[in-house]
Amino acid sequence: MTLINQIRNCRLCAPRFAATATRHAPRPVVWFRPGAPILIAGQAPGMRVHLAGRPFADRSGDRLRDWTGIDEDIFYDRSRVAVVPMAFCFPGYDARGADLPPPPICSATWHERVMEQLSPGLLILVGGHAQRWHLGSAAKGGVTETVRRWRDHAPVIFPLPHPSWRNTGWLKRNPWFEAELLPELRHAVDQILRETDDTSGPALPDPLP
């Protein structure tokens, strides 16, 4: 069984999810293919993504695609963009109705094995969980400070805040993000897509999730 199918069949967190307010069953959203030049490392699927079976199939995804300059056709082409969150399943809601954090058992079980199959030329780190895993001590100080130091990692790695619309206030308080970081991110995305499109053949069709 391939690693992708192993993750799709994972039920490690079934008792944990059954105990949440949503009482949902696991539905790993697995969206990567070895050889994709861009890797988006995120947190965990939300409810809409859980129902859709596709990563960032929500308003956060609209904002992330705007940030990166990637349209939906390219974003969902797994030969170009891999999306690997720190947990593949929707974790459920807490007592206040907010998304629970990704269960650590997911990344402990799968993340290193997935990364062994990937060799992206551009890594986009969305949110604190992904930044701490991929950057280690360089992510100390929280998301704002990690993103503020984006030049330490560019043009290969770009740390981003979560594109949730709840972070609109953060964007207003940190105008440098849109004025300085995003143009460089879009340039890096455009450059790596041009380079890989020049050296690769036509994309293979993706199977349904």
ROTISE-448766 format. One line per 10 residues: number of its first residue (from 1); their letters; for each residue x, y, z of N, C-alpha, C, O. Coordinates in nm, 3 decimals, decimal comma. Layout:
N
NUM = a = X Y Z X Y Z X Y Z X Y Z  ...
***
This chain:
209
1 = mtlinqirnc = 0,085 -0,119 0,000 0,000 0,000 0,000 0,088 0,125 0,000 0,184 0,133 0,077  0,058 0,221 -0,086 0,137 0,344 -0,092 0,117 0,426 0,035 0,020 0,408 0,108  0,211 0,517 0,059 0,200 0,605 0,176 0,072 0,688 0,170 0,006 0,708 0,272  0,038 0,736 0,051 -0,084 0,816 0,037 -0,206 0,736 0,081 -0,291 0,787 0,154  -0,215 0,612 0,038 -0,330 0,529 0,076 -0,326 0,492 0,224 -0,431 0,481 0,288  -0,207 0,474 0,280 -0,197 0,448 0,423 -0,255 0,565 0,503 -0,329 0,545 0,599  -0,222 0,687 0,461 -0,274 0,804 0,533 -0,425 0,815 0,513 -0,497 0,843 0,608  -0,473 0,792 0,392 -0,617 0,799 0,367 -0,695 0,699 0,451 -0,810 0,724 0,487  -0,632 0,587 0,483 -0,700 0,483 0,561 -0,675 0,495 0,710 -0,723 0,412 0,788  -0,602 0,600 0,753 -0,568 0,614 0,894 -0,693 0,644 0,978 -0,776 0,727 0,941
11 = rlcaprfaat = -0,705 0,574 1,090 -0,816 0,595 1,183 -0,766 0,609 1,327 -0,839 0,582 1,422  -0,641 0,652 1,342 -0,581 0,664 1,475 -0,662 0,754 1,568 -0,670 0,727 1,688  -0,722 0,858 1,514 -0,789 0,958 1,597 -0,941 0,939 1,604 -1,012 1,028 1,650  -0,991 0,826 1,559 -1,137 0,805 1,559 -1,198 0,825 1,698 -1,299 0,894 1,708  -1,143 0,767 1,806 -1,203 0,791 1,938 -1,196 0,938 1,979 -1,290 0,989 2,041  -1,086 1,007 1,945 -1,070 1,148 1,979 -1,177 1,232 1,910 -1,238 1,318 1,972  -1,199 1,207 1,781 -1,297 1,286 1,706 -1,439 1,256 1,750 -1,525 1,344 1,752  -1,465 1,131 1,785 -1,599 1,093 1,830 -1,636 1,164 1,961 -1,754 1,178 1,993  -1,536 1,207 2,035 -1,561 1,274 2,163 -1,575 1,425 2,150 -1,600 1,493 2,249  -1,560 1,479 2,028 -1,575 1,623 2,008 -1,721 1,659 1,988 -1,807 1,570 1,978
21 = atrhaprpvv = -1,750 1,787 1,983 -1,888 1,834 1,965 -1,945 1,787 1,831 -2,065 1,764 1,821  -1,861 1,774 1,729 -1,910 1,734 1,597 -1,924 1,583 1,583 -1,995 1,536 1,495  -1,857 1,507 1,670 -1,865 1,361 1,669 -1,843 1,303 1,529 -1,913 1,212 1,485  -1,745 1,359 1,460 -1,721 1,320 1,322 -1,621 1,204 1,313 -1,543 1,180 1,405  -1,626 1,136 1,201 -1,531 1,029 1,173 -1,409 1,088 1,102 -1,420 1,192 1,039  -1,294 1,024 1,112 -1,176 1,073 1,041 -1,199 1,076 0,889 -1,261 0,986 0,833  -1,148 1,181 0,826 -1,145 1,188 0,680 -1,016 1,259 0,640 -1,016 1,379 0,614  -0,906 1,184 0,634 -0,779 1,248 0,598 -0,786 1,313 0,460 -0,828 1,251 0,362  -0,746 1,438 0,454 -0,741 1,512 0,328 -0,594 1,509 0,282 -0,512 1,586 0,332  -0,564 1,421 0,189 -0,426 1,395 0,146 -0,408 1,455 0,007 -0,477 1,417 -0,088
31 = wfrpgapili = -0,315 1,549 -0,004 -0,304 1,623 -0,130 -0,157 1,651 -0,162 -0,111 1,764 -0,151  -0,085 1,548 -0,201 0,054 1,568 -0,242 0,093 1,461 -0,342 0,034 1,353 -0,350  0,196 1,495 -0,417 0,255 1,401 -0,510 0,405 1,429 -0,513 0,446 1,544 -0,529  0,488 1,326 -0,498 0,633 1,349 -0,507 0,668 1,421 -0,638 0,619 1,386 -0,746  0,755 1,521 -0,626 0,796 1,598 -0,743 0,730 1,733 -0,754 0,772 1,814 -0,836  0,626 1,761 -0,673 0,563 1,893 -0,678 0,664 1,999 -0,634 0,726 1,983 -0,528  0,682 2,106 -0,711 0,785 2,205 -0,678 0,748 2,297 -0,562 0,836 2,359 -0,502  0,618 2,308 -0,531 0,572 2,396 -0,423 0,506 2,312 -0,315 0,421 2,228 -0,343  0,545 2,337 -0,191 0,482 2,270 -0,078 0,420 2,375 0,013 0,488 2,466 0,059  0,291 2,361 0,039 0,221 2,445 0,136 0,199 2,361 0,260 0,125 2,262 0,258
41 = agqapgmrvh = 0,263 2,401 0,369 0,250 2,329 0,496 0,158 2,409 0,586 0,189 2,523 0,622  0,045 2,351 0,621 -0,054 2,422 0,700 -0,079 2,358 0,835 0,005 2,285 0,886  -0,195 2,387 0,891 -0,228 2,342 1,026 -0,312 2,214 1,024 -0,261 2,107 1,056  -0,437 2,225 0,986 -0,528 2,111 0,979 -0,653 2,155 0,904 -0,685 2,274 0,904  -0,723 2,064 0,840 -0,846 2,102 0,770 -0,951 2,157 0,865 -0,960 2,114 0,981  -1,032 2,251 0,816 -1,149 2,295 0,888 -1,270 2,213 0,846 -1,258 2,120 0,766  -1,385 2,248 0,898 -1,506 2,171 0,868 -1,539 2,172 0,719 -1,575 2,068 0,664  -1,527 2,287 0,654 -1,562 2,294 0,511 -1,468 2,206 0,429 -1,511 2,141 0,333  -1,341 2,206 0,465 -1,245 2,120 0,394 -1,275 1,974 0,423 -1,265 1,890 0,333  -1,311 1,942 0,546 -1,350 1,806 0,583 -1,465 1,757 0,495 -1,464 1,643 0,449
51 = lagrpfadrs = -1,563 1,843 0,472 -1,678 1,804 0,392 -1,643 1,797 0,243 -1,693 1,711 0,171  -1,558 1,888 0,198 -1,525 1,894 0,055 -1,422 1,789 0,014 -1,423 1,742 -0,100  -1,332 1,752 0,106 -1,227 1,658 0,072 -1,114 1,718 -0,008 -1,035 1,646 -0,067  -1,106 1,854 -0,010 -0,998 1,924 -0,080 -0,941 2,030 0,013 -1,018 2,095 0,083  -0,809 2,049 0,016 -0,750 2,147 0,107 -0,785 2,291 0,068 -0,794 2,323 -0,051  -0,804 2,374 0,167 -0,830 2,517 0,148 -0,949 2,540 0,054 -0,946 2,632 -0,028  -1,050 2,458 0,066 -1,173 2,475 -0,013 -1,270 2,564 0,065 -1,383 2,525 0,093  -1,223 2,685 0,100 -1,301 2,776 0,181 -1,249 2,918 0,158 -1,164 2,940 0,072  -1,299 3,013 0,235 -1,258 3,153 0,217 -1,109 3,171 0,249 -1,042 3,256 0,190  -1,057 3,092 0,343 -0,914 3,099 0,371 -0,834 3,060 0,248 -0,730 3,120 0,219
61 = gdrlrdwtgi = -0,883 2,961 0,175 -0,816 2,921 0,053 -0,819 3,030 -0,052 -0,721 3,050 -0,125  -0,932 3,102 -0,061 -0,940 3,215 -0,155 -0,832 3,318 -0,124 -0,764 3,368 -0,213  -0,818 3,349 0,005 -0,717 3,448 0,043 -0,576 3,394 0,019 -0,490 3,469 -0,028  -0,551 3,267 0,050 -0,417 3,211 0,029 -0,381 3,210 -0,120 -0,267 3,239 -0,156  -0,477 3,176 -0,204 -0,449 3,178 -0,348 -0,421 3,320 -0,397 -0,339 3,340 -0,486  -0,490 3,419 -0,339 -0,461 3,558 -0,373 -0,321 3,596 -0,326 -0,247 3,662 -0,399  -0,284 3,556 -0,205 -0,150 3,587 -0,154 -0,041 3,530 -0,245 0,060 3,595 -0,270  -0,062 3,408 -0,293 0,043 3,341 -0,371 0,035 3,371 -0,520 0,131 3,346 -0,593  -0,079 3,424 -0,566 -0,097 3,447 -0,709 -0,122 3,319 -0,786 -0,100 3,315 -0,907  -0,169 3,215 -0,718 -0,196 3,086 -0,782 -0,346 3,072 -0,804 -0,424 3,090 -0,711
71 = dedifydrsr = -0,388 3,040 -0,927 -0,530 3,019 -0,950 -0,568 2,876 -0,910 -0,481 2,795 -0,878  -0,697 2,847 -0,911 -0,744 2,718 -0,862 -0,691 2,601 -0,944 -0,660 2,496 -0,889  -0,681 2,619 -1,075 -0,633 2,509 -1,160 -0,493 2,466 -1,119 -0,465 2,347 -1,109  -0,406 2,562 -1,096 -0,269 2,528 -1,056 -0,267 2,482 -0,910 -0,197 2,386 -0,877  -0,341 2,549 -0,824 -0,340 2,516 -0,681 -0,379 2,370 -0,659 -0,320 2,302 -0,574  -0,476 2,321 -0,733 -0,523 2,184 -0,713 -0,458 2,083 -0,808 -0,505 1,970 -0,821  -0,353 2,124 -0,874 -0,273 2,033 -0,957 -0,162 1,977 -0,869 -0,064 2,046 -0,841  -0,176 1,852 -0,825 -0,082 1,797 -0,729 0,057 1,774 -0,787 0,152 1,750 -0,712  0,072 1,782 -0,919 0,205 1,775 -0,977 0,279 1,907 -0,961 0,400 1,913 -0,982  0,208 2,014 -0,923 0,268 2,145 -0,903 0,267 2,189 -0,759 0,365 2,247 -0,711
81 = vavvpmafcf = 0,157 2,164 -0,688 0,143 2,212 -0,550 0,104 2,096 -0,459 0,002 2,031 -0,480  0,186 2,072 -0,358 0,153 1,975 -0,254 0,105 2,052 -0,131 0,163 2,154 -0,094  0,000 2,002 -0,068 -0,052 2,064 0,054 -0,043 1,960 0,165 -0,115 1,860 0,164  0,044 1,985 0,262 0,069 1,889 0,369 0,052 1,958 0,504 0,144 2,026 0,550  -0,064 1,944 0,567 -0,086 2,006 0,697 -0,021 1,925 0,809 0,023 1,813 0,787  -0,017 1,982 0,927 0,037 1,911 1,042 -0,058 1,803 1,092 -0,017 1,715 1,168  -0,182 1,808 1,052 -0,278 1,699 1,075 -0,366 1,690 0,953 -0,412 1,792 0,902  -0,389 1,570 0,905 -0,462 1,552 0,780 -0,613 1,555 0,798 -0,687 1,568 0,700  -0,662 1,544 0,922 -0,806 1,542 0,947 -0,851 1,667 1,022 -0,773 1,730 1,093  -0,977 1,701 1,004 -1,041 1,807 1,083 -1,043 1,763 1,229 -1,098 1,658 1,260
91 = pgydargadl = -0,983 1,842 1,322 -0,974 1,800 1,462 -1,103 1,814 1,541 -1,115 1,756 1,649  -1,200 1,892 1,490 -1,321 1,918 1,566 -1,317 2,056 1,630 -1,221 2,131 1,610  -1,420 2,090 1,709 -1,432 2,221 1,772 -1,413 2,209 1,924 -1,442 2,106 1,984  -1,364 2,320 1,983 -1,358 2,325 2,129 -1,490 2,378 2,182 -1,585 2,397 2,106  -1,497 2,402 2,312 -1,624 2,444 2,376 -1,671 2,580 2,325 -1,790 2,611 2,335  -1,580 2,662 2,271 -1,617 2,795 2,221 -1,648 2,794 2,072 -1,680 2,898 2,014  -1,639 2,677 2,009 -1,668 2,667 1,867 -1,550 2,695 1,777 -1,565 2,706 1,656  -1,430 2,705 1,836 -1,310 2,726 1,756 -1,248 2,591 1,720 -1,267 2,492 1,790  -1,174 2,590 1,610 -1,108 2,466 1,569 -1,008 2,422 1,676 -0,931 2,503 1,728  -1,010 2,293 1,708 -0,909 2,237 1,797 -0,774 2,233 1,726 -0,770 2,230 1,603
101 = ppppicsatw = -0,664 2,232 1,801 -0,532 2,223 1,737 -0,512 2,085 1,674 -0,581 1,990 1,710  -0,419 2,075 1,581 -0,393 1,944 1,520 -0,339 1,845 1,622 -0,246 1,879 1,696  -0,392 1,724 1,630 -0,341 1,626 1,726 -0,195 1,592 1,694 -0,164 1,558 1,580  -0,105 1,600 1,791 0,037 1,572 1,766 0,063 1,433 1,710 0,162 1,413 1,640  -0,025 1,337 1,740 -0,002 1,201 1,692 0,001 1,193 1,540 0,064 1,104 1,483  -0,068 1,287 1,473 -0,072 1,284 1,327 0,065 1,317 1,269 0,119 1,242 1,188  0,121 1,429 1,311 0,253 1,466 1,257 0,360 1,366 1,301 0,452 1,336 1,225  0,348 1,315 1,425 0,446 1,218 1,473 0,442 1,089 1,390 0,545 1,024 1,372  0,324 1,054 1,342 0,309 0,930 1,266 0,346 0,947 1,120 0,407 0,857 1,061  0,311 1,061 1,060 0,318 1,072 0,915 0,415 1,175 0,860 0,467 1,156 0,749
111 = hervmeqlsp = 0,442 1,284 0,932 0,504 1,399 0,866 0,644 1,370 0,813 0,675 1,406 0,699  0,727 1,307 0,890 0,862 1,278 0,842 0,858 1,185 0,721 0,936 1,201 0,628  0,768 1,088 0,723 0,757 0,995 0,611 0,712 1,067 0,484 0,761 1,038 0,374  0,621 1,162 0,499 0,578 1,240 0,383 0,692 1,326 0,330 0,717 1,329 0,210  0,762 1,394 0,420 0,869 1,483 0,378 0,981 1,407 0,309 1,050 1,464 0,223  1,001 1,281 0,344 1,103 1,201 0,277 1,072 1,180 0,129 1,162 1,155 0,049  0,943 1,190 0,092 0,904 1,170 -0,047 0,900 1,301 -0,126 0,882 1,299 -0,248  0,916 1,414 -0,058 0,903 1,543 -0,123 1,037 1,616 -0,127 1,118 1,602 -0,036  1,059 1,691 -0,231 1,179 1,775 -0,240 1,141 1,907 -0,307 1,189 1,938 -0,416  1,055 1,985 -0,240 1,005 2,109 -0,302 1,114 2,214 -0,315 1,206 2,221 -0,234
121 = gllilvggha = 1,101 2,296 -0,417 1,192 2,408 -0,433 1,144 2,532 -0,360 1,221 2,626 -0,339  1,015 2,533 -0,320 0,956 2,645 -0,249 0,864 2,591 -0,140 0,775 2,511 -0,166  0,887 2,635 -0,018 0,810 2,588 0,097 0,738 2,707 0,159 0,800 2,804 0,201  0,604 2,698 0,165 0,520 2,803 0,222 0,463 2,751 0,353 0,388 2,653 0,354  0,498 2,816 0,463 0,460 2,771 0,597 0,347 2,855 0,651 0,366 2,973 0,683  0,229 2,797 0,662 0,108 2,870 0,701 0,077 2,842 0,847 0,033 2,733 0,883  0,100 2,942 0,932 0,063 2,930 1,072 0,173 2,875 1,160 0,273 2,820 1,113  0,153 2,891 1,291 0,256 2,857 1,388 0,293 2,711 1,396 0,411 2,679 1,412  0,196 2,621 1,386 0,226 2,478 1,398 0,324 2,434 1,290 0,422 2,366 1,319  0,298 2,473 1,166 0,387 2,436 1,056 0,522 2,504 1,070 0,625 2,444 1,041
131 = qrwhlgsaak = 0,522 2,629 1,114 0,648 2,702 1,127 0,737 2,640 1,234 0,858 2,630 1,215  0,679 2,598 1,345 0,759 2,538 1,451 0,817 2,404 1,406 0,930 2,370 1,441  0,740 2,326 1,330 0,790 2,195 1,287 0,903 2,212 1,185 1,006 2,147 1,195  0,884 2,299 1,088 0,979 2,310 0,978 1,097 2,402 1,009 1,206 2,382 0,955  1,077 2,502 1,094 1,185 2,596 1,122 1,252 2,573 1,257 1,361 2,625 1,281  1,188 2,497 1,345 1,247 2,470 1,474 1,267 2,597 1,554 1,175 2,677 1,570  1,388 2,616 1,606 1,417 2,730 1,692 1,403 2,864 1,620 1,387 2,967 1,685  1,411 2,863 1,487 1,396 2,988 1,411 1,254 3,042 1,416 1,229 3,155 1,375  1,160 2,961 1,466 1,021 3,006 1,476 0,987 3,057 1,615 0,870 3,083 1,644  1,087 3,073 1,701 1,059 3,124 1,835 1,012 3,269 1,828 1,055 3,346 1,742
141 = ggvtetvrrw = 0,923 3,304 1,921 0,872 3,441 1,926 0,733 3,455 1,871 0,676 3,564 1,874  0,674 3,345 1,820 0,538 3,349 1,770 0,530 3,378 1,621 0,631 3,405 1,556  0,408 3,371 1,569 0,387 3,384 1,424 0,429 3,522 1,374 0,496 3,532 1,271  0,391 3,627 1,444 0,422 3,761 1,395 0,572 3,781 1,379 0,618 3,831 1,277  0,649 3,742 1,480 0,794 3,761 1,472 0,856 3,670 1,367 0,951 3,710 1,299  0,804 3,548 1,354 0,857 3,457 1,253 0,831 3,512 1,113 0,920 3,510 1,028  0,709 3,561 1,089 0,677 3,617 0,958 0,755 3,747 0,936 0,798 3,775 0,824  0,775 3,825 1,041 0,850 3,950 1,027 0,994 3,924 0,981 1,055 4,007 0,915  1,047 3,807 1,018 1,184 3,772 0,978 1,186 3,687 0,851 1,276 3,605 0,833  1,089 3,707 0,762 1,077 3,623 0,643 1,200 3,630 0,554 1,232 3,534 0,485
151 = rdhapvifpl = 1,271 3,743 0,555 1,389 3,756 0,470 1,500 3,660 0,509 1,588 3,630 0,429  1,498 3,611 0,635 1,598 3,514 0,679 1,586 3,382 0,604 1,681 3,304 0,599  1,469 3,356 0,545 1,444 3,227 0,483 1,415 3,235 0,333 1,431 3,136 0,261  1,374 3,352 0,286 1,342 3,369 0,144 1,470 3,356 0,061 1,580 3,383 0,111  1,458 3,314 -0,066 1,334 3,291 -0,143 1,288 3,146 -0,145 1,199 3,111 -0,222  1,347 3,061 -0,060 1,311 2,918 -0,060 1,196 2,890 0,035 1,111 2,806 0,006  1,191 2,960 0,148 1,088 2,939 0,250 1,021 3,072 0,281 1,088 3,174 0,301  0,888 3,070 0,287 0,812 3,189 0,325 0,715 3,152 0,437 0,622 3,076 0,414  0,734 3,205 0,559 0,636 3,186 0,665 0,522 3,287 0,650 0,546 3,405 0,625  0,400 3,239 0,666 0,281 3,325 0,653 0,192 3,309 0,775 0,194 3,204 0,840
161 = phpswrntgw = 0,113 3,411 0,807 0,005 3,391 0,904 -0,104 3,305 0,841 -0,104 3,285 0,720  -0,194 3,255 0,923 -0,305 3,181 0,865 -0,393 3,276 0,784 -0,419 3,388 0,829  -0,438 3,234 0,665 -0,518 3,326 0,582 -0,664 3,337 0,625 -0,747 3,387 0,548  -0,695 3,293 0,744 -0,832 3,307 0,795 -0,876 3,453 0,792 -0,795 3,543 0,814  -1,003 3,475 0,764 -1,055 3,611 0,763 -1,059 3,670 0,903 -1,078 3,790 0,919  -1,041 3,586 1,005 -1,028 3,638 1,140 -0,898 3,715 1,158 -0,884 3,792 1,253  -0,803 3,696 1,067 -0,675 3,765 1,077 -0,671 3,896 0,998 -0,563 3,952 0,975  -0,788 3,945 0,955 -0,791 4,073 0,883 -0,734 4,185 0,968 -0,666 4,273 0,916  -0,762 4,183 1,097 -0,706 4,284 1,187 -0,554 4,278 1,192 -0,488 4,381 1,197  -0,499 4,156 1,190 -0,353 4,139 1,190 -0,294 4,204 1,065 -0,190 4,270 1,072
171 = lkrnpwfeae = -0,359 4,184 0,951 -0,309 4,242 0,826 -0,309 4,394 0,832 -0,217 4,458 0,781  -0,410 4,453 0,895 -0,416 4,598 0,906 -0,306 4,650 0,998 -0,252 4,759 0,976  -0,273 4,573 1,101 -0,169 4,616 1,196 -0,028 4,593 1,142 0,068 4,649 1,193  -0,017 4,512 1,038 0,113 4,478 0,984 0,113 4,499 0,832 0,121 4,402 0,756  0,105 4,624 0,788 0,094 4,652 0,644 0,217 4,609 0,564 0,208 4,590 0,443  0,331 4,592 0,630 0,453 4,547 0,562 0,433 4,408 0,498 0,500 4,374 0,401  0,341 4,329 0,555 0,321 4,194 0,503 0,274 4,199 0,357 0,331 4,131 0,271  0,172 4,279 0,330 0,121 4,288 0,193 0,211 4,373 0,104 0,221 4,348 -0,016  0,276 4,473 0,161 0,357 4,564 0,082 0,494 4,506 0,046 0,547 4,534 -0,061  0,552 4,425 0,137 0,689 4,378 0,117 0,699 4,228 0,093 0,766 4,185 -0,001
181 = llpelrhavd = 0,632 4,148 0,177 0,647 4,003 0,166 0,573 3,946 0,044 0,630 3,869 -0,033  0,446 3,985 0,027 0,365 3,922 -0,077 0,420 3,940 -0,218 0,416 3,845 -0,296  0,472 4,058 -0,256 0,531 4,067 -0,391 0,646 3,969 -0,411 0,661 3,912 -0,519  0,729 3,950 -0,308 0,840 3,856 -0,319 0,791 3,712 -0,325 0,847 3,630 -0,399  0,687 3,681 -0,249 0,630 3,547 -0,253 0,573 3,517 -0,392 0,599 3,410 -0,448  0,496 3,610 -0,446 0,437 3,588 -0,579 0,544 3,573 -0,686 0,530 3,494 -0,779  0,652 3,650 -0,672 0,763 3,637 -0,767 0,826 3,499 -0,757 0,856 3,436 -0,858  0,848 3,451 -0,634 0,909 3,319 -0,615 0,819 3,209 -0,670 0,868 3,115 -0,732  0,688 3,220 -0,647 0,592 3,121 -0,700 0,595 3,121 -0,852 0,605 3,015 -0,914  0,587 3,239 -0,911 0,587 3,249 -1,057 0,716 3,193 -1,116 0,713 3,124 -1,218
191 = qilretddts = 0,828 3,222 -1,053 0,957 3,177 -1,105 0,969 3,026 -1,101 1,012 2,965 -1,199  0,931 2,964 -0,990 0,949 2,820 -0,979 0,851 2,746 -1,069 0,883 2,639 -1,121  0,731 2,801 -1,088 0,637 2,737 -1,179 0,686 2,746 -1,324 0,673 2,651 -1,401  0,742 2,860 -1,359 0,797 2,875 -1,494 0,912 2,777 -1,518 0,921 2,715 -1,624  0,999 2,764 -1,418 1,113 2,675 -1,432 1,070 2,530 -1,446 1,123 2,457 -1,530  0,974 2,487 -1,365 0,932 2,347 -1,370 0,846 2,319 -1,493 0,852 2,209 -1,548  0,767 2,417 -1,537 0,686 2,396 -1,657 0,775 2,384 -1,780 0,739 2,315 -1,876  0,891 2,450 -1,778 0,982 2,443 -1,893 1,053 2,309 -1,903 1,100 2,272 -2,010  1,062 2,236 -1,790 1,139 2,112 -1,788 1,054 1,987 -1,774 1,107 1,876 -1,778  0,923 2,003 -1,755 0,836 1,886 -1,735 0,736 1,875 -1,848 0,709 1,971 -1,921
201 = gpalpdplp = 0,681 1,756 -1,860 0,578 1,732 -1,961 0,442 1,772 -1,909 0,433 1,838 -1,805  0,335 1,733 -1,978 0,200 1,767 -1,934 0,167 1,701 -1,802 0,213 1,590 -1,773  0,086 1,770 -1,721 0,047 1,716 -1,591 -0,040 1,594 -1,607 -0,123 1,586 -1,698  -0,022 1,497 -1,516 -0,105 1,378 -1,514 -0,236 1,410 -1,443 -0,237 1,491 -1,350  -0,346 1,348 -1,482 -0,472 1,375 -1,413 -0,466 1,323 -1,270 -0,408 1,217 -1,244  -0,525 1,397 -1,178 -0,527 1,356 -1,039 -0,649 1,269 -1,012 -0,758 1,297 -1,063  -0,632 1,162 -0,932 -0,749 1,082 -0,894 -0,836 1,160 -0,799 -0,788 1,252 -0,733  -0,960 1,126 -0,790 -1,048 1,190 -0,694 -1,004 1,154 -0,555 -0,959 1,041 -0,532  -1,014 1,248 -0,458 -0,972 1,218 -0,320 -1,064 1,115 -0,256 -1,045 1,078 -0,140
***
